[in-house]
Every structure is written in structure tokens, then in C-alpha cells.
Amino acid sequence: MNARAEIQAGICGFHTTVYARTEDAQHVTFELETDCDKILQLSARVTALGPLDALREINPLNGSRLLETARASLPGCCAGCAVPIGLFKAMQVAAGLALPGAVHITLTEA
């Protein structure tokens, strides 16, 4: 299965499209289209990782190479950037570990 995620990152105004692809329902590769320079750097690093084992990525005992790479790739970026979690969710859908559906976070002053 393949998955696509459209991510509007928030107040920064940047948009990212994530394509997560797998041929064996386990090892996932990514392609990102974005107008954010920091996410372009993340894209290059994620691509360099090669296919990620989605089953290993979701195991909390292993840690996530994807999320660790995102953390290391985005210094000076908002620590709450929505793109890394969008990548992770797209990976889950591509590997058949989650159903596709919208994820929403709406922030307002209380």
C-alpha cells in the first residue's frame, strides 16, 4: 500500500506533501515535497536511511530511526513541528499498520 499525507505545519505557513511507499507492507520509503528549507534537509536524511522497517519503527522498545532523524535534522526549527508525526503516520498507513484518516489539531487561545 502507499500513503500520502498533506501537512499544513501551522503558523509558519509551510506545506509538505509526504509520499510513503512500500512493496512488501513492511519496508517503507519516503518522498517529500515542501516549501520549507529545513524539511528539505530532513527529506534528504530520511531518503538516505533507505527503506525503514515499519514494524521496528512502531515498537517502543526499539525507538524510531525516523523520529530520531527528524529530531537531529531540525535544529533551530520548531520543536513542535507537525511534519515528523505526519511522516510517521504516513508510514503506518503505507505498511497497513493504521487506517488512513484525517488527523486534526486546532490551536486557539483559551
C-alpha positions in Angstrom: 0.0 0.0 0.0 1.1 3.6 -0.5 0.1 6.6 1.5 0.1 10.4 1.0 0.0 13.0 3.8 -0.7 16.7 3.2 0.7 18.6 6.1 0.0 22.3 6.8 2.6 22.9 9.5 0.8 25.8 11.2 1.6 29.4 11.8 4.9 29.1 9.8 2.7 28.7 6.7 4.8 25.9 5.2 3.2 23.0 3.3 4.6 19.5 3.0 3.4 16.5 1.0 4.6 13.1 2.1 4.5 10.0 -0.1 5.2 6.8 1.8 5.6 3.7 -0.3 6.2 0.0 0.3 6.3 -3.1 -1.9 6.2 -5.6 1.0 3.9 -4.0 3.5 6.8 -3.5 5.9 9.7 -1.6 4.5 8.7 2.0 3.7 10.5 4.7 1.7 9.5 8.4 1.6 9.4 11.2 -0.9 8.7 14.7 0.4 7.6 17.9 -1.5 7.9 21.0 0.6 8.5 24.7 0.6 10.4 24.6 3.9 14.2 24.6 3.7 14.5 22.7 7.0 12.1 20.0 5.8 14.1 19.7 2.6 17.2 18.8 4.7 15.1 16.3 6.6 13.9 14.8 3.4 17.5 14.2 2.2 18.4 12.5 5.5 15.2 10.3 5.5 15.9 9.3 1.9 19.5 8.4 2.9 18.2 6.0 5.6 16.7 3.8 2.8 13.6 1.7 3.5 12.5 1.8 7.1 11.1 -1.3 8.8 7.7 0.0 9.9 7.3 -2.9 12.4 10.5 -1.9 14.1 9.7 1.8 13.9 6.5 1.4 15.9 8.0 -0.8 18.6 8.5 1.5 21.7 11.4 -0.7 22.8 13.4 0.0 19.7 12.9 3.7 19.3 12.2 5.2 15.9 15.0 5.9 13.4 12.6 8.1 11.6 11.7 10.3 14.6 15.4 10.3 15.8 16.4 11.5 12.3 13.8 14.2 12.3 14.9 15.4 15.8 18.5 15.6 14.6 17.7 17.2 11.3 15.6 20.1 12.6 17.7 22.1 15.0 16.6 25.7 15.0 13.2 24.6 13.8 10.1 24.5 16.0 10.3 21.5 18.3 6.6 21.0 17.8 6.8 20.8 14.0 3.9 18.6 12.7 5.9 17.1 9.8 7.7 14.4 11.7 4.5 12.9 13.1 2.9 13.2 9.6 5.8 11.1 8.2 5.3 8.6 11.0 1.5 8.3 10.4 2.0 8.0 6.6 4.5 5.2 7.2 1.9 3.4 9.4 -0.8 3.7 6.7 1.6 2.6 3.9 2.5 -0.5 5.9 -1.1 -1.4 6.8 -0.5 -0.7 10.5 -3.1 2.1 10.6 -6.1 3.1 8.6 -6.0 6.3 6.6 -7.9 9.2 8.1 -7.6 12.8 9.0 -5.6 13.9 12.0 -6.5 17.4 13.3 -5.0 19.7 15.8 -6.7 23.0 16.2 -5.0 25.6 18.4 -6.7 28.6 19.9 -6.2 30.8 22.9 -8.2 29.6 25.9 
